[in-house]
């Protein structure tokens, strides 16, 4: 309403030029306004969305020409109609601007052009806004899928890890071993880590190393005199963080798939952190007949997927068999910059 009231005053202003006939100018502007509205709405709500925005330029040009011809014809009828009914054919007192066909046509299509331009800008703004909303939804969906996949992978690791430890407790309980309470206490600490810390996006690397040591102590009780473990780790600051349960599955697999050679299972673990780079290596003795199955298992496959999700293009994982050793080397670069990955 405000727009068309403004257009009406716009018409009155121009048609009043060199004329004092307020009555004629008011009627002429009022009769011309509906035509301007019809042409404007036809262009904005029909021609532009149906032909221009769909890139049907030939049809848009054709129908625009038809619209121009039809509106020109109606403008001529308005000019002569007002001359007949308002001025009784007295063209000498007719305001000069109201009998100039070209000027009237330009005036009408100036309004049509301005409104169409604003409409196109608004359409473009809405399209950009919708695209941004769509991109945001896509990113949110991808993030949710990533979080769900990480959660799924963690939930696969936990039962696998707990299954092995509970088997150990079960064996000692049958034997009524004095180590059973000690094992249960260690498992309790690990459960606390799994249940309350693993759902965090990041945990302290120092804490991860601590729980690796606890896991090793559990396995020492299980293997007793048939296990030789060499564990080394440099001093790590509390602020250094990694994805939870990132290294423990490697350790778990070493005990699960390792083989006794000359009466001993040998495992060597080294954790080194320097200048935002984490180097983790673990190797365990295996029989040559078992080398084909060493890269299999839920735990190792899941940890590879978790590495891709958390440190994509920012890590190296090498798995190899040398003589009677299964060797894993993992390096994660720019660890501090991946806190929010």
Secondary structure, DSSP 8 states (H G I E B T S, - for coil): -HHHHHHHHHHHHHHTTT---HHHHHHHHHHHHHHHHHHHHHIIIIIIIIIITTT-HHHHHHHHHHHHHHHHHHHHHHHHHHHHHHHTT-GGGS-GGGG-HHHHHHHHHHHHHHHHHHHHHHHHHHHHHHHHHHHHHHHHHHHHHHHHHHHHHHHHHHHHHHHHHHHHHHHHHHTT-TTHHHHHHHHHHHHHIIIIITTSS-EEHHHHHHHHHHHHHHHHHHHGGGEEEEEEE----TT-EE-TTSSHHHHHHHHHH---BTTBEEEEEEEEEETTEEEEEEEEE--GGGGGGTT-SHHHHHHHHHHHHHHTTSEEEEEEEETTEEEEEEEE-SGGGGTT-
